[in-house]
Amino acid sequence: MTDETRPHEANDAEGRTPSGFADDRGAAPEPSRPDFLPAGEAPPSGGRPPHGDGWNRPGDPGRPEQSGQAGQPGQYGQSGQYGRPDPHGQPNPGEHPGPADHPGPAERPGWPETGEWAARSGEGGHDPGQDPNRNPGQGPGPAGGWGDPSGRAHHDTAIFTTPAGPPPPPEHAFGMGPGWAPPPGPQMGGALPGGRRGPRTGTLVILAVVIALLASTLGSLGTYLLTRSSASGTDPSFSLGKPPNGSSARPPDSIAGVAARVLPSVVSLAVSGGSGANTGSGFLIKGGYVVTNNHVVAGAANGGEIQIQFSNRKSTPARIVGRDPESDLAVVKPDDTFGAPQATLGNSENVVVGDPVVAIGSPLGLTGTVTSGIVSSLNRTVQAGEENSSDTTWFSAIQTDAAINPGNSGGPLVNANGEVIGVNSAIATLGRSLGGQSGSIGLGFAIPVNHARRVAEELISTGVAKKSRIGVTIDQTYQGAGVRIASEAERGAQPVEPNGPADKAGLKPGDIIMEVDGTVLQDGSELIAVIRNKAPGEKVTVKYQRGGREKTAVVTIGTATAQPSPTPS
């Protein structure tokens, strides 16, 4: 209760009347709970004590009980009734003890001086009509209020109707002392200091919902943190989902489509012999024969063994049908082909620079390896094997940047239609002086399939391949443009073979051959490679210089059965 007049709100009337509240005259008027003043605490200046003075506290010496039985401190009366103002304005017996029974302000430390409990409307008077807390019929004046601790009447006490706070102490409850109940506040529906009201029910409901949501969120977060392993970074609930639907089908002209068609025709060869073991590749042609490189199977020429493995991983022994060291080609025959299809042979004359190609084989023993690239050059002169040995080979190759490594030798180089256009035979290396790099550096070479076709046919038919010749000896000391025919005999061989293809075309010793079928020659190796790639009986156009004058001749390629040598016979 404050010192300023405040009408009761509607909720001030809510509550219940504690049982046992009846005075001597019967039913008790509807009481109201006055505020409590904690023991020993003085009210704030200019107002009443924080807990009011309407309830007498047990154990307060020198204070008569409110039931009309004065002089019994420390008790609430025999019936548990509290002293109340008379409805007619008469104080209850014992409610206002005299100065002799009740100490004055000077004798009660902490109580306000005279005048601080005066009525709001003026000293010595209170208008009951302006005090909504006063009971009807209560007259003005000192006799209508609760007892002032100083013994003087005041008009600050109202007759309450319905209690708006906790019930008074139960009957015969001893030892609870002053301030046994919590002071009125927002939780009791009372007023905050300064007359402000506490939070209403709707506010409390919203606050409860917010707290529940926050607790749920924190609980979920705690569960996640407990199930997540911070040390390893694993998450038991982590998932990337299912892979998307798709198909493994590819267009026939794609690299995958080409590889799918050609792979069943490609085989892997394992060769053992007196010179050691070797591996390589090959491809199946008509009649169940396998085309490969001569250097792949040369180790089995003198009693060695050849084992062929097909794409289905079935293996079978094989034997050599024929081999041509000069062209580095050979044909072997497996005991069984296990139903593998034959490869389709193309036309190497139709190949142009930039065509896409696919190389298939067993590099480093890795069977069924597919690499792709383009044709990076044509008519590239390649010398394979040691110079001046019986196995030295010169051929005019198809150059490709498709990766070719040791083990790819003898495998097919195919075009976008899946047709074989070359036989992979050699790679360029950086040489031993530069670290011995022997892997692919983007320079691979394949024997044109037209040349391989002819040699394979001859090996299968006769066991021996024909050697293409024009019957001239090359001057190895010449450093100029083109290839010069030797001027004198060397080792018993004439510069131009009598009645040979060159002699019949009109070429003479000392002539400088500049072009063959439009291919400009830079050295003797290129002339050898170009001629060996031609079939016997084939005609070529030769441009040459004699005495500073340019001439042209048509030469028909001849044959020879002699062993190959670094220079034409």
ROVEX-302206 format. One record per residue (C-alpha): x, y, z. Coordinates in steps of 0.02 Angstrom, whole numbers, plus 50000, padded with zeros to 5 digits. Layout:
N
xx:X | yy:Y | zz:Z
...
% end
This chain:
569
xx:50000 | yy:50000 | zz:50000
xx:50070 | yy:50169 | zz:49952
xx:50043 | yy:50345 | zz:50016
xx:49950 | yy:50399 | zz:49860
xx:49770 | yy:50353 | zz:49826
xx:49757 | yy:50214 | zz:49695
xx:49595 | yy:50127 | zz:49646
xx:49603 | yy:49939 | zz:49646
xx:49613 | yy:49855 | zz:49477
xx:49496 | yy:49717 | zz:49434
xx:49623 | yy:49587 | zz:49474
xx:49648 | yy:49659 | zz:49648
xx:49482 | yy:49580 | zz:49697
xx:49536 | yy:49410 | zz:49641
xx:49588 | yy:49282 | zz:49770
xx:49510 | yy:49191 | zz:49914
xx:49469 | yy:49232 | zz:50093
xx:49573 | yy:49131 | zz:50216
xx:49474 | yy:49018 | zz:50331
xx:49456 | yy:49063 | zz:50515
xx:49440 | yy:49250 | zz:50486
xx:49288 | yy:49294 | zz:50594
xx:49275 | yy:49424 | zz:50729
xx:49168 | yy:49425 | zz:50884
xx:49015 | yy:49486 | zz:50792
xx:49000 | yy:49343 | zz:50666
xx:49051 | yy:49340 | zz:50485
xx:49206 | yy:49438 | zz:50452
xx:49204 | yy:49573 | zz:50323
xx:49304 | yy:49535 | zz:50168
xx:49480 | yy:49573 | zz:50225
xx:49625 | yy:49629 | zz:50121
xx:49804 | yy:49584 | zz:50151
xx:49905 | yy:49734 | zz:50202
xx:50088 | yy:49738 | zz:50160
xx:50214 | yy:49670 | zz:50281
xx:50354 | yy:49767 | zz:50359
xx:50506 | yy:49659 | zz:50391
xx:50564 | yy:49664 | zz:50569
xx:50680 | yy:49808 | zz:50607
xx:50655 | yy:49892 | zz:50439
xx:50597 | yy:50070 | zz:50430
xx:50475 | yy:50128 | zz:50297
xx:50541 | yy:50240 | zz:50160
xx:50536 | yy:50425 | zz:50190
xx:50369 | yy:50505 | zz:50155
xx:50274 | yy:50339 | zz:50146
xx:50225 | yy:50189 | zz:50242
xx:50332 | yy:50040 | zz:50284
xx:50360 | yy:49925 | zz:50135
xx:50250 | yy:49793 | zz:50212
xx:50120 | yy:49903 | zz:50295
xx:50064 | yy:49905 | zz:50474
xx:49896 | yy:49818 | zz:50463
xx:49953 | yy:49650 | zz:50529
xx:50014 | yy:49632 | zz:50706
xx:50163 | yy:49515 | zz:50715
xx:50179 | yy:49382 | zz:50847
xx:50322 | yy:49407 | zz:50964
xx:50311 | yy:49598 | zz:50953
xx:50332 | yy:49652 | zz:51135
xx:50220 | yy:49784 | zz:51203
xx:50094 | yy:49764 | zz:51062
xx:49919 | yy:49702 | zz:51112
xx:49835 | yy:49570 | zz:51005
xx:49703 | yy:49622 | zz:50880
xx:49572 | yy:49503 | zz:50947
xx:49533 | yy:49622 | zz:51087
xx:49641 | yy:49538 | zz:51216
xx:49771 | yy:49667 | zz:51255
xx:49929 | yy:49637 | zz:51349
xx:49966 | yy:49465 | zz:51270
xx:50113 | yy:49494 | zz:51156
xx:50174 | yy:49356 | zz:51045
xx:49999 | yy:49280 | zz:51016
xx:49865 | yy:49301 | zz:50887
xx:49718 | yy:49273 | zz:51002
xx:49623 | yy:49122 | zz:51055
xx:49523 | yy:49102 | zz:50896
xx:49659 | yy:49150 | zz:50775
xx:49567 | yy:49312 | zz:50732
xx:49659 | yy:49469 | zz:50695
xx:49604 | yy:49635 | zz:50759
xx:49507 | yy:49733 | zz:50628
xx:49429 | yy:49904 | zz:50626
xx:49249 | yy:49909 | zz:50675
xx:49134 | yy:49931 | zz:50525
xx:49059 | yy:50078 | zz:50616
xx:49225 | yy:50160 | zz:50640
xx:49258 | yy:50098 | zz:50817
xx:49427 | yy:50022 | zz:50849
xx:49434 | yy:49849 | zz:50917
xx:49480 | yy:49831 | zz:51097
xx:49664 | yy:49829 | zz:51120
xx:49697 | yy:49894 | zz:50945
xx:49762 | yy:50064 | zz:51000
xx:49855 | yy:50048 | zz:51162
xx:49894 | yy:50205 | zz:51254
xx:50061 | yy:50280 | zz:51278
xx:50088 | yy:50176 | zz:51431
xx:50051 | yy:50014 | zz:51336
xx:50130 | yy:50060 | zz:51170
xx:50294 | yy:50150 | zz:51155
xx:50299 | yy:50309 | zz:51056
xx:50406 | yy:50345 | zz:50907
xx:50555 | yy:50385 | zz:51014
xx:50538 | yy:50217 | zz:51099
xx:50516 | yy:50117 | zz:50937
xx:50670 | yy:50133 | zz:50830
xx:50638 | yy:50130 | zz:50643
xx:50460 | yy:50199 | zz:50648
xx:50424 | yy:50367 | zz:50567
xx:50406 | yy:50526 | zz:50664
xx:50238 | yy:50605 | zz:50697
xx:50159 | yy:50670 | zz:50538
xx:50229 | yy:50543 | zz:50414
xx:50073 | yy:50436 | zz:50431
xx:49953 | yy:50580 | zz:50412
xx:49803 | yy:50569 | zz:50297
xx:49827 | yy:50615 | zz:50113
xx:49687 | yy:50743 | zz:50113
xx:49761 | yy:50840 | zz:50256
xx:49819 | yy:50827 | zz:50433
xx:49691 | yy:50741 | zz:50545
xx:49564 | yy:50701 | zz:50409
xx:49532 | yy:50578 | zz:50267
xx:49393 | yy:50580 | zz:50141
xx:49322 | yy:50406 | zz:50132
xx:49247 | yy:50440 | zz:49966
xx:49419 | yy:50465 | zz:49890
xx:49490 | yy:50306 | zz:49963
xx:49429 | yy:50155 | zz:49865
xx:49504 | yy:50041 | zz:49994
xx:49397 | yy:50103 | zz:50139
xx:49248 | yy:49996 | zz:50190
xx:49077 | yy:50073 | zz:50169
xx:49018 | yy:50149 | zz:50327
xx:49187 | yy:50180 | zz:50398
xx:49190 | yy:50354 | zz:50465
xx:49330 | yy:50475 | zz:50444
xx:49449 | yy:50513 | zz:50580
xx:49573 | yy:50424 | zz:50683
xx:49453 | yy:50292 | zz:50745
xx:49431 | yy:50215 | zz:50570
xx:49608 | yy:50156 | zz:50538
xx:49726 | yy:50023 | zz:50595
xx:49833 | yy:50058 | zz:50746
xx:49979 | yy:50175 | zz:50721
xx:50134 | yy:50112 | zz:50808
xx:50152 | yy:50284 | zz:50887
xx:49979 | yy:50272 | zz:50964
xx:49909 | yy:50409 | zz:50853
xx:49767 | yy:50379 | zz:50734
xx:49797 | yy:50400 | zz:50548
xx:49693 | yy:50387 | zz:50390
xx:49808 | yy:50283 | zz:50283
xx:49725 | yy:50118 | zz:50321
xx:49584 | yy:50053 | zz:50212
xx:49455 | yy:49920 | zz:50246
xx:49500 | yy:49784 | zz:50120
xx:49373 | yy:49681 | zz:50029
xx:49456 | yy:49532 | zz:49946
xx:49634 | yy:49483 | zz:49988
xx:49751 | yy:49504 | zz:49841
xx:49898 | yy:49406 | zz:49904
xx:49950 | yy:49253 | zz:50004
xx:49843 | yy:49202 | zz:50154
xx:49891 | yy:49258 | zz:50329
xx:49990 | yy:49141 | zz:50440
xx:49893 | yy:48986 | zz:50489
xx:49820 | yy:48972 | zz:50659
xx:49936 | yy:48934 | zz:50802
xx:50089 | yy:48952 | zz:50691
xx:50227 | yy:49005 | zz:50807
xx:50404 | yy:49052 | zz:50772
xx:50374 | yy:49113 | zz:50596
xx:50417 | yy:49290 | zz:50644
xx:50395 | yy:49448 | zz:50547
xx:50397 | yy:49438 | zz:50359
xx:50350 | yy:49254 | zz:50354
xx:50271 | yy:49273 | zz:50182
xx:50360 | yy:49346 | zz:50030
xx:50328 | yy:49530 | zz:50000
xx:50196 | yy:49565 | zz:49871
xx:50267 | yy:49587 | zz:49698
xx:50233 | yy:49543 | zz:49516
xx:50224 | yy:49358 | zz:49555
xx:50085 | yy:49391 | zz:49680
xx:49989 | yy:49509 | zz:49571
xx:50050 | yy:49658 | zz:49672
xx:50126 | yy:49819 | zz:49616
xx:50308 | yy:49850 | zz:49579
xx:50398 | yy:49992 | zz:49666
xx:50335 | yy:50158 | zz:49602
xx:50160 | yy:50090 | zz:49568
xx:50207 | yy:49990 | zz:49410
xx:50113 | yy:49830 | zz:49376
xx:50200 | yy:49661 | zz:49351
xx:50194 | yy:49560 | zz:49188
xx:50024 | yy:49496 | zz:49138
xx:49979 | yy:49315 | zz:49099
xx:49999 | yy:49335 | zz:48910
xx:50176 | yy:49399 | zz:48932
xx:50219 | yy:49253 | zz:49044
xx:50149 | yy:49129 | zz:48916
xx:50252 | yy:49205 | zz:48776
xx:50406 | yy:49202 | zz:48885
xx:50375 | yy:49018 | zz:48925
xx:50359 | yy:48976 | zz:48739
xx:50521 | yy:49066 | zz:48699
xx:50611 | yy:48974 | zz:48839
xx:50542 | yy:48807 | zz:48776
xx:50601 | yy:48841 | zz:48598
xx:50771 | yy:48896 | zz:48659
xx:50787 | yy:48739 | zz:48766
xx:50739 | yy:48629 | zz:48618
xx:50867 | yy:48713 | zz:48506
xx:51004 | yy:48699 | zz:48635
xx:50959 | yy:48516 | zz:48663
xx:50973 | yy:48477 | zz:48478
xx:51138 | yy:48568 | zz:48468
xx:51202 | yy:48474 | zz:48619
xx:51151 | yy:48308 | zz:48542
xx:51243 | yy:48353 | zz:48381
xx:51399 | yy:48404 | zz:48474
xx:51396 | yy:48245 | zz:48579
xx:51376 | yy:48131 | zz:48428
xx:51504 | yy:48221 | zz:48322
xx:51684 | yy:48170 | zz:48346
xx:51785 | yy:48330 | zz:48358
xx:51949 | yy:48236 | zz:48352
xx:51928 | yy:48145 | zz:48186
xx:51804 | yy:48264 | zz:48103
xx:51683 | yy:48123 | zz:48066
xx:51495 | yy:48146 | zz:48061
xx:51387 | yy:47990 | zz:48082
xx:51241 | yy:48073 | zz:47991
xx:51344 | yy:48132 | zz:47842
xx:51284 | yy:48074 | zz:47670
xx:51317 | yy:48128 | zz:47491
xx:51159 | yy:48049 | zz:47428
xx:51134 | yy:47923 | zz:47289
xx:51229 | yy:47938 | zz:47124
xx:51131 | yy:48007 | zz:46978
xx:51052 | yy:47890 | zz:46853
xx:51147 | yy:47867 | zz:46690
xx:51195 | yy:47747 | zz:46554
xx:51360 | yy:47668 | zz:46502
xx:51309 | yy:47669 | zz:46319
xx:51419 | yy:47779 | zz:46209
xx:51408 | yy:47835 | zz:46027
xx:51501 | yy:47716 | zz:45909
xx:51615 | yy:47854 | zz:45844
xx:51669 | yy:47911 | zz:46019
xx:51833 | yy:47854 | zz:46095
xx:51738 | yy:47742 | zz:46213
xx:51637 | yy:47671 | zz:46068
xx:51794 | yy:47639 | zz:45965
xx:51883 | yy:47558 | zz:46111
xx:51734 | yy:47443 | zz:46145
xx:51740 | yy:47379 | zz:45966
xx:51928 | yy:47356 | zz:45950
xx:51978 | yy:47292 | zz:46123
xx:51915 | yy:47113 | zz:46094
xx:52034 | yy:47099 | zz:45944
xx:52190 | yy:47156 | zz:46040
xx:52303 | yy:47029 | zz:46126
xx:52449 | yy:47032 | zz:46245
xx:52606 | yy:46931 | zz:46210
xx:52727 | yy:46861 | zz:46339
xx:52887 | yy:46796 | zz:46260
xx:53027 | yy:46697 | zz:46342
xx:53186 | yy:46636 | zz:46261
xx:53374 | yy:46628 | zz:46270
xx:53391 | yy:46818 | zz:46267
xx:53268 | yy:46841 | zz:46410
xx:53084 | yy:46884 | zz:46428
xx:52989 | yy:47015 | zz:46333
xx:52811 | yy:47079 | zz:46323
xx:52714 | yy:47165 | zz:46187
xx:52548 | yy:47181 | zz:46098
xx:52465 | yy:47122 | zz:45939
xx:52298 | yy:47114 | zz:45849
xx:52198 | yy:46973 | zz:45772
xx:52173 | yy:46969 | zz:45582
xx:52088 | yy:46853 | zz:45460
xx:52123 | yy:46667 | zz:45482
xx:52161 | yy:46678 | zz:45668
xx:52333 | yy:46755 | zz:45641
xx:52408 | yy:46890 | zz:45752
xx:52512 | yy:47034 | zz:45683
xx:52647 | yy:47106 | zz:45796
xx:52823 | yy:47179 | zz:45791
xx:52976 | yy:47076 | zz:45750
xx:53069 | yy:47142 | zz:45902
xx:52929 | yy:47076 | zz:46014
xx:52946 | yy:46893 | zz:45961
xx:53129 | yy:46888 | zz:45907
xx:53178 | yy:46811 | zz:46075
xx:53073 | yy:46655 | zz:46036
xx:53148 | yy:46629 | zz:45860
xx:53272 | yy:46500 | zz:45925
xx:53164 | yy:46386 | zz:46031
xx:53080 | yy:46509 | zz:46146
xx:52896 | yy:46513 | zz:46198
xx:52756 | yy:46633 | zz:46161
xx:52599 | yy:46646 | zz:46267
xx:52453 | yy:46750 | zz:46204
xx:52317 | yy:46820 | zz:46317
xx:52154 | yy:46884 | zz:46244
xx:52040 | yy:47021 | zz:46310
xx:51933 | yy:46892 | zz:46400
xx:52091 | yy:46844 | zz:46498
xx:52103 | yy:46674 | zz:46419
xx:52279 | yy:46622 | zz:46367
xx:52350 | yy:46505 | zz:46237
xx:52522 | yy:46462 | zz:46166
xx:52574 | yy:46528 | zz:45995
xx:52710 | yy:46498 | zz:45864
xx:52800 | yy:46610 | zz:45742
xx:52735 | yy:46602 | zz:45562
xx:52859 | yy:46727 | zz:45489
xx:52952 | yy:46884 | zz:45532
xx:53036 | yy:47026 | zz:45436
xx:53173 | yy:47116 | zz:45533
xx:53191 | yy:47248 | zz:45395
xx:53011 | yy:47308 | zz:45417
xx:53003 | yy:47257 | zz:45603
xx:52847 | yy:47153 | zz:45572
xx:52802 | yy:46974 | zz:45617
xx:52653 | yy:46855 | zz:45612
xx:52615 | yy:46722 | zz:45746
xx:52478 | yy:46591 | zz:45756
xx:52391 | yy:46556 | zz:45924
xx:52325 | yy:46381 | zz:45959
xx:52153 | yy:46452 | zz:45999
xx:52068 | yy:46620 | zz:45977
xx:51920 | yy:46588 | zz:46097
xx:51800 | yy:46666 | zz:45973
xx:51887 | yy:46837 | zz:45973
xx:51840 | yy:46946 | zz:45824
xx:51966 | yy:47000 | zz:45694
xx:52017 | yy:47183 | zz:45679
xx:51965 | yy:47287 | zz:45530
xx:52110 | yy:47351 | zz:45425
xx:52100 | yy:47527 | zz:45354
xx:52196 | yy:47625 | zz:45220
xx:52347 | yy:47722 | zz:45280
xx:52350 | yy:47823 | zz:45119
xx:52193 | yy:47914 | zz:45176
xx:52268 | yy:47971 | zz:45342
xx:52298 | yy:48158 | zz:45363
xx:52380 | yy:48260 | zz:45499
xx:52258 | yy:48301 | zz:45637
xx:52151 | yy:48145 | zz:45623
xx:52097 | yy:48077 | zz:45794
xx:52174 | yy:47909 | zz:45836
xx:52168 | yy:47782 | zz:45976
xx:52314 | yy:47671 | zz:46030
xx:52273 | yy:47506 | zz:46115
xx:52395 | yy:47383 | zz:46193
xx:52483 | yy:47323 | zz:46350
xx:52606 | yy:47458 | zz:46403
xx:52717 | yy:47396 | zz:46545
xx:52615 | yy:47236 | zz:46548
xx:52451 | yy:47328 | zz:46583
xx:52334 | yy:47237 | zz:46464
xx:52190 | yy:47323 | zz:46378
xx:52258 | yy:47500 | zz:46398
xx:52178 | yy:47634 | zz:46288
xx:52256 | yy:47803 | zz:46248
xx:52201 | yy:47934 | zz:46124
xx:52276 | yy:48076 | zz:46024
xx:52293 | yy:48138 | zz:45847
xx:52404 | yy:48107 | zz:45697
xx:52540 | yy:48237 | zz:45724
xx:52644 | yy:48200 | zz:45568
xx:52661 | yy:48084 | zz:45418
xx:52808 | yy:48003 | zz:45328
xx:52918 | yy:48025 | zz:45481
xx:53079 | yy:47927 | zz:45452
xx:53115 | yy:47812 | zz:45598
xx:53267 | yy:47704 | zz:45627
xx:53237 | yy:47563 | zz:45750
xx:53373 | yy:47449 | zz:45817
xx:53559 | yy:47467 | zz:45815
xx:53638 | yy:47543 | zz:45661
xx:53737 | yy:47425 | zz:45547
xx:53658 | yy:47271 | zz:45627
xx:53545 | yy:47145 | zz:45546
xx:53398 | yy:47206 | zz:45650
xx:53414 | yy:47390 | zz:45601
xx:53251 | yy:47454 | zz:45530
xx:53204 | yy:47610 | zz:45435
xx:53023 | yy:47648 | zz:45400
xx:52919 | yy:47799 | zz:45355
xx:52803 | yy:47810 | zz:45505
xx:52641 | yy:47889 | zz:45558
xx:52682 | yy:48003 | zz:45705
xx:52554 | yy:48021 | zz:45846
xx:52543 | yy:48103 | zz:46015
xx:52436 | yy:47961 | zz:46086
xx:52533 | yy:47891 | zz:46233
xx:52639 | yy:47742 | zz:46179
xx:52755 | yy:47656 | zz:46303
xx:52859 | yy:47496 | zz:46308
xx:52734 | yy:47354 | zz:46291
xx:52627 | yy:47448 | zz:46164
xx:52738 | yy:47380 | zz:46023
xx:52640 | yy:47277 | zz:45897
xx:52471 | yy:47347 | zz:45953
xx:52351 | yy:47436 | zz:45835
xx:52333 | yy:47622 | zz:45802
xx:52152 | yy:47647 | zz:45747
xx:52054 | yy:47791 | zz:45674
xx:51884 | yy:47858 | zz:45728
xx:51798 | yy:47717 | zz:45633
xx:51891 | yy:47584 | zz:45730
xx:51997 | yy:47536 | zz:45579
xx:52181 | yy:47493 | zz:45601
xx:52290 | yy:47622 | zz:45514
xx:52458 | yy:47578 | zz:45590
xx:52559 | yy:47460 | zz:45699
xx:52634 | yy:47546 | zz:45851
xx:52821 | yy:47511 | zz:45844
xx:52932 | yy:47647 | zz:45916
xx:52939 | yy:47798 | zz:46031
xx:53057 | yy:47944 | zz:46041
xx:53160 | yy:47959 | zz:46201
xx:53271 | yy:48093 | zz:46277
xx:53421 | yy:47976 | zz:46269
xx:53534 | yy:47904 | zz:46401
xx:53635 | yy:48065 | zz:46416
xx:53479 | yy:48157 | zz:46476
xx:53428 | yy:48037 | zz:46613
xx:53373 | yy:47889 | zz:46509
xx:53190 | yy:47944 | zz:46494
xx:53104 | yy:47797 | zz:46411
xx:52921 | yy:47837 | zz:46441
xx:52802 | yy:47926 | zz:46325
xx:52846 | yy:48105 | zz:46286
xx:52709 | yy:48126 | zz:46157
xx:52809 | yy:48060 | zz:46011
xx:52752 | yy:47887 | zz:45955
xx:52773 | yy:47805 | zz:45786
xx:52672 | yy:47673 | zz:45694
xx:52709 | yy:47574 | zz:45536
xx:52575 | yy:47619 | zz:45405
xx:52447 | yy:47479 | zz:45391
xx:52466 | yy:47467 | zz:45201
xx:52646 | yy:47414 | zz:45223
xx:52599 | yy:47295 | zz:45365
xx:52461 | yy:47219 | zz:45259
xx:52582 | yy:47176 | zz:45118
xx:52716 | yy:47105 | zz:45233
xx:52589 | yy:47001 | zz:45330
xx:52519 | yy:46927 | zz:45170
xx:52693 | yy:46880 | zz:45110
xx:52743 | yy:46805 | zz:45277
xx:52585 | yy:46700 | zz:45288
xx:52599 | yy:46648 | zz:45104
xx:52786 | yy:46612 | zz:45090
xx:52861 | yy:46641 | zz:45261
xx:52972 | yy:46776 | zz:45185
xx:52936 | yy:46959 | zz:45145
xx:53002 | yy:47042 | zz:44987
xx:53124 | yy:47188 | zz:45002
xx:53089 | yy:47346 | zz:44902
xx:53241 | yy:47417 | zz:44809
xx:53287 | yy:47544 | zz:44675
xx:53469 | yy:47485 | zz:44658
xx:53577 | yy:47636 | zz:44712
xx:53714 | yy:47669 | zz:44842
xx:53703 | yy:47828 | zz:44948
xx:53851 | yy:47946 | zz:44973
xx:53859 | yy:47958 | zz:45164
xx:53981 | yy:48105 | zz:45159
xx:53864 | yy:48221 | zz:45068
xx:53803 | yy:48369 | zz:45176
xx:53696 | yy:48466 | zz:45053
xx:53511 | yy:48466 | zz:45015
xx:53437 | yy:48304 | zz:44953
xx:53522 | yy:48133 | zz:44936
xx:53671 | yy:48111 | zz:44822
xx:53709 | yy:47945 | zz:44734
xx:53887 | yy:47887 | zz:44765
xx:54012 | yy:47926 | zz:44625
xx:54123 | yy:47772 | zz:44650
xx:54100 | yy:47590 | zz:44698
xx:54105 | yy:47546 | zz:44881
xx:54149 | yy:47373 | zz:44946
xx:54127 | yy:47299 | zz:44774
xx:53954 | yy:47375 | zz:44749
xx:53922 | yy:47490 | zz:44602
xx:53844 | yy:47663 | zz:44638
xx:53700 | yy:47618 | zz:44521
xx:53655 | yy:47433 | zz:44504
xx:53665 | yy:47381 | zz:44322
xx:53493 | yy:47345 | zz:44249
xx:53418 | yy:47391 | zz:44416
xx:53263 | yy:47501 | zz:44437
xx:53366 | yy:47665 | zz:44449
xx:53478 | yy:47619 | zz:44301
xx:53325 | yy:47582 | zz:44195
xx:53250 | yy:47753 | zz:44243
xx:53411 | yy:47844 | zz:44184
xx:53490 | yy:47889 | zz:44352
xx:53682 | yy:47906 | zz:44354
xx:53817 | yy:47908 | zz:44488
xx:53830 | yy:48082 | zz:44569
xx:53650 | yy:48129 | zz:44536
xx:53562 | yy:48217 | zz:44683
xx:53387 | yy:48150 | zz:44720
xx:53279 | yy:48295 | zz:44786
xx:53102 | yy:48221 | zz:44798
xx:53009 | yy:48055 | zz:44789
xx:52823 | yy:48067 | zz:44752
xx:52825 | yy:48247 | zz:44812
xx:52914 | yy:48210 | zz:44976
xx:53066 | yy:48324 | zz:44995
xx:53215 | yy:48222 | zz:45056
xx:53334 | yy:48288 | zz:45189
xx:53451 | yy:48138 | zz:45208
xx:53481 | yy:47959 | zz:45153
xx:53376 | yy:47885 | zz:45294
xx:53221 | yy:47966 | zz:45223
xx:53256 | yy:47892 | zz:45050
xx:53275 | yy:47718 | zz:45125
xx:53114 | yy:47734 | zz:45228
xx:53012 | yy:47797 | zz:45082
xx:53068 | yy:47658 | zz:44964
xx:53044 | yy:47519 | zz:45091
xx:52865 | yy:47574 | zz:45121
xx:52828 | yy:47546 | zz:44937
xx:52776 | yy:47379 | zz:44870
xx:52881 | yy:47295 | zz:44735
xx:52818 | yy:47342 | zz:44562
xx:52749 | yy:47508 | zz:44622
xx:52803 | yy:47661 | zz:44522
xx:52870 | yy:47821 | zz:44601
xx:52914 | yy:47991 | zz:44528
xx:53090 | yy:48050 | zz:44566
xx:53155 | yy:48228 | zz:44547
xx:53344 | yy:48244 | zz:44541
xx:53483 | yy:48367 | zz:44493
xx:53627 | yy:48335 | zz:44376
xx:53758 | yy:48471 | zz:44341
xx:53642 | yy:48602 | zz:44419
xx:53495 | yy:48555 | zz:44310
xx:53334 | yy:48478 | zz:44381
xx:53264 | yy:48322 | zz:44297
xx:53122 | yy:48199 | zz:44329
xx:53118 | yy:48009 | zz:44313
xx:52990 | yy:47872 | zz:44348
xx:53061 | yy:47724 | zz:44442
xx:52977 | yy:47553 | zz:44465
xx:53013 | yy:47479 | zz:44635
xx:53109 | yy:47315 | zz:44623
xx:53138 | yy:47172 | zz:44745
xx:53285 | yy:47088 | zz:44826
xx:53301 | yy:46935 | zz:44934
xx:53464 | yy:46984 | zz:45015
xx:53474 | yy:47017 | zz:45203
xx:53438 | yy:47198 | zz:45252
xx:53583 | yy:47318 | zz:45276
xx:53598 | yy:47500 | zz:45327
xx:53621 | yy:47552 | zz:45146
xx:53526 | yy:47498 | zz:44991
xx:53605 | yy:47357 | zz:44893
% end
